[in-house]
Amino acid sequence: MASIINLLQFKYYFCFLEALNKYKSKNNTFPNNIVIYRDGVEDGQLSYVHQTEVDMVKKTCKEFYGDKKVGLAFVIFKICNNTRFFCNNPNIYQNPPPGTVIDNTVTDPTMYDFYLVSQNITKNAATPTHYNVIWDTLN
């Protein structure tokens, strides 16, 4: 099992290196800010992702940037969830408009998380995407 994890970490590391090098080849510099969106992470895996993937990205940035500060955000998102939101209209159930952000009451007060309704759904209930920011130095 450890060799499979190490292989996955190597692939992830290699993809990140390739993305940085591609950006530099097109722009003659490395990006000032990096935002990584990660899908497929269950709640119980958040600390593992933070300890392995986020740390690997931070170390790789240190190799490329040296002491130069780079803004970095690592965002876990989940499209498949059972959460539904409706507009506050007592006469009819209506989906919230696209762009609606829900960032309190139903979110975890110990985390930096929010829901975003990103699509216009006229039939059935809209499924919001849940975002959990596990690392943010973008300021």
Contacts in CASP RR format, 6 or more apart in sequence:
PFRMAT RR
TARGET T0000
AUTHOR 0000-0000-0000
METHOD contacts of the structure
MODEL  1
MASIINLLQFKYYFCFLEALNKYKSKNNTFPNNIVIYRDGVEDGQLSYVH
QTEVDMVKKTCKEFYGDKKVGLAFVIFKICNNTRFFCNNPNIYQNPPPGT
VIDNTVTDPTMYDFYLVSQNITKNAATPTHYNVIWDTLN
5 52 0 8 1.000
9 52 0 8 1.000
9 53 0 8 1.000
9 56 0 8 1.000
12 53 0 8 1.000
12 56 0 8 1.000
13 56 0 8 1.000
13 60 0 8 1.000
16 56 0 8 1.000
16 57 0 8 1.000
16 60 0 8 1.000
17 60 0 8 1.000
20 30 0 8 1.000
20 31 0 8 1.000
20 60 0 8 1.000
20 64 0 8 1.000
23 30 0 8 1.000
23 31 0 8 1.000
24 30 0 8 1.000
30 64 0 8 1.000
30 65 0 8 1.000
30 70 0 8 1.000
31 70 0 8 1.000
32 70 0 8 1.000
32 71 0 8 1.000
33 70 0 8 1.000
33 71 0 8 1.000
33 72 0 8 1.000
33 73 0 8 1.000
33 138 0 8 1.000
34 57 0 8 1.000
34 61 0 8 1.000
34 70 0 8 1.000
34 71 0 8 1.000
34 72 0 8 1.000
34 73 0 8 1.000
35 72 0 8 1.000
35 73 0 8 1.000
35 75 0 8 1.000
35 138 0 8 1.000
36 57 0 8 1.000
36 72 0 8 1.000
36 73 0 8 1.000
36 74 0 8 1.000
36 75 0 8 1.000
37 75 0 8 1.000
37 77 0 8 1.000
38 49 0 8 1.000
38 53 0 8 1.000
38 74 0 8 1.000
38 75 0 8 1.000
38 76 0 8 1.000
38 77 0 8 1.000
39 76 0 8 1.000
39 77 0 8 1.000
39 78 0 8 1.000
39 79 0 8 1.000
40 76 0 8 1.000
40 78 0 8 1.000
41 49 0 8 1.000
41 76 0 8 1.000
41 78 0 8 1.000
46 76 0 8 1.000
46 132 0 8 1.000
46 134 0 8 1.000
49 74 0 8 1.000
49 76 0 8 1.000
49 134 0 8 1.000
50 74 0 8 1.000
50 134 0 8 1.000
50 135 0 8 1.000
53 74 0 8 1.000
54 74 0 8 1.000
54 134 0 8 1.000
54 135 0 8 1.000
57 72 0 8 1.000
57 74 0 8 1.000
58 72 0 8 1.000
58 135 0 8 1.000
61 70 0 8 1.000
61 72 0 8 1.000
69 137 0 8 1.000
70 137 0 8 1.000
71 137 0 8 1.000
71 138 0 8 1.000
71 139 0 8 1.000
72 135 0 8 1.000
72 136 0 8 1.000
72 137 0 8 1.000
72 138 0 8 1.000
73 133 0 8 1.000
73 135 0 8 1.000
73 136 0 8 1.000
73 137 0 8 1.000
73 138 0 8 1.000
74 133 0 8 1.000
74 134 0 8 1.000
74 135 0 8 1.000
74 136 0 8 1.000
75 131 0 8 1.000
75 132 0 8 1.000
75 133 0 8 1.000
75 134 0 8 1.000
76 131 0 8 1.000
76 132 0 8 1.000
76 133 0 8 1.000
76 134 0 8 1.000
77 129 0 8 1.000
77 130 0 8 1.000
77 131 0 8 1.000
77 132 0 8 1.000
78 129 0 8 1.000
78 130 0 8 1.000
78 132 0 8 1.000
79 127 0 8 1.000
79 129 0 8 1.000
80 127 0 8 1.000
81 127 0 8 1.000
81 128 0 8 1.000
81 130 0 8 1.000
83 106 0 8 1.000
83 115 0 8 1.000
83 127 0 8 1.000
83 128 0 8 1.000
83 130 0 8 1.000
84 125 0 8 1.000
84 126 0 8 1.000
84 127 0 8 1.000
84 128 0 8 1.000
85 95 0 8 1.000
85 96 0 8 1.000
85 100 0 8 1.000
85 102 0 8 1.000
85 115 0 8 1.000
85 117 0 8 1.000
85 126 0 8 1.000
85 128 0 8 1.000
86 93 0 8 1.000
86 94 0 8 1.000
86 95 0 8 1.000
86 96 0 8 1.000
86 125 0 8 1.000
87 94 0 8 1.000
87 95 0 8 1.000
87 96 0 8 1.000
93 125 0 8 1.000
95 117 0 8 1.000
95 120 0 8 1.000
95 121 0 8 1.000
95 122 0 8 1.000
95 125 0 8 1.000
95 126 0 8 1.000
96 117 0 8 1.000
96 126 0 8 1.000
97 117 0 8 1.000
97 120 0 8 1.000
98 117 0 8 1.000
98 118 0 8 1.000
98 119 0 8 1.000
98 120 0 8 1.000
99 116 0 8 1.000
99 117 0 8 1.000
99 118 0 8 1.000
100 116 0 8 1.000
100 117 0 8 1.000
100 128 0 8 1.000
101 114 0 8 1.000
101 115 0 8 1.000
101 116 0 8 1.000
101 117 0 8 1.000
102 114 0 8 1.000
102 115 0 8 1.000
102 116 0 8 1.000
102 117 0 8 1.000
102 128 0 8 1.000
103 113 0 8 1.000
103 114 0 8 1.000
103 115 0 8 1.000
106 115 0 8 1.000
107 113 0 8 1.000
107 114 0 8 1.000
107 115 0 8 1.000
111 132 0 8 1.000
112 132 0 8 1.000
112 133 0 8 1.000
112 134 0 8 1.000
112 136 0 8 1.000
113 130 0 8 1.000
113 131 0 8 1.000
113 132 0 8 1.000
113 133 0 8 1.000
114 130 0 8 1.000
114 131 0 8 1.000
115 128 0 8 1.000
115 129 0 8 1.000
115 130 0 8 1.000
115 131 0 8 1.000
116 128 0 8 1.000
116 129 0 8 1.000
116 131 0 8 1.000
117 126 0 8 1.000
117 128 0 8 1.000
118 128 0 8 1.000
118 129 0 8 1.000
119 126 0 8 1.000
END
